[in-house]
Amino acid sequence: MSTDTSELCLLRHAEARAPHGRQDDFDRVLSARGEADAGRLGAWLKQRNLRFDQIYASPSVRTRSTLAGALPGHVLDARLLPRLYLADVAALHMLLGEIPMAGRVLLLAHNPGLEQFANALCGWSAPRALPTCGLLRLRREADGTARLIESWQP
């Protein structure tokens, strides 16, 4: 499916449980609140009939679980990219440069990089927070910037 405009949606993973014992950060699972928030996001996306032409996600457990909770029909469509795990602004800009400016793209990743990336793209002089399971819909402009269309947060 293709949309009339080029959109970039930035999604921060839902709330994860704190690591326990010797658990690696990569393997953290969603908290009960995180699971519920992902479900609410899925309902919001369905209500707006928002579909994605491409999905790029960090392969961490919490990002994959967020995707499964919010967009269960898209789980197999997602490209899991190890470079998105805790990616910084530079890595996110590099990836964006590789994505064609057509259709609606979802990037599912982590803070602080995702939040800083949104602020840099939109030219916001004051930092704007992106909470867990928060989503920003941005219109990509030809000059490499973006503007906010709408946002959702739990």
C-alpha positions, 0 to 999 in steps of 0.5 A, spaced: 500 500 500 502 506 498 500 513 501 499 520 498 504 523 502 511 521 505 510 519 512 515 517 518 512 515 524 517 514 530 515 509 535 518 508 542 518 501 545 512 500 550 514 500 558 519 495 560 520 491 566 527 493 570 532 487 568 532 482 574 539 478 576 544 478 570 538 479 565 541 483 559 538 490 557 536 487 550 532 481 553 528 486 558 520 484 557 514 489 557 511 490 564 503 489 564 503 497 563 507 496 557 503 491 554 496 495 555 499 501 552 501 497 546 494 494 545 491 501 546 496 504 541 494 498 536 486 500 537 488 507 536 492 505 529 486 501 527 481 506 528 485 511 524 486 505 519 494 507 519 498 502 515 505 502 514 509 500 507 515 499 511 517 497 518 524 498 521 525 496 528 530 494 533 531 487 535 530 487 542 525 483 546 521 490 548 521 493 541 518 486 538 513 485 544 511 492 542 510 491 535 506 484 536 502 488 541 500 494 537 501 491 530 500 484 530 498 483 523 505 487 521 510 482 525 513 478 520 513 485 515 518 488 520 525 489 518 529 487 525 535 491 524 541 490 530 543 498 528 537 500 531 538 497 538 540 504 542 541 508 536 543 515 536 541 521 532 547 519 527 545 512 526 538 514 525 539 519 520 544 515 516 538 509 516 533 515 514 537 517 508 537 509 506 529 509 506 525 512 500 521 518 500 515 514 499 509 511 503 508 511 510 514 508 514 515 506 522 521 506 526 521 503 532 526 504 537 529 507 543 530 513 547 534 518 548 536 517 540 529 517 538 527 523 542 533 527 540 532 525 532 525 527 532 527 534 535 533 534 530 528 533 524 523 537 526 527 543 528 524 544 535 528 548 539 526 546 546 526 538 547 520 535 546 519 528 550 517 522 547 514 517 553 514 510 552 509 507 547 509 514 544 508 515 537 509 521 532 507 522 525 511 526 521 511 528 514 518 528 511 520 534 507 524 534 501 529 538 504 530 532 509 526 536 515 520 533 517 513 536 521 509 534 526 502 531 523 500 528 530 502 524 536 499 519 540 501 517 547 498 513 553 
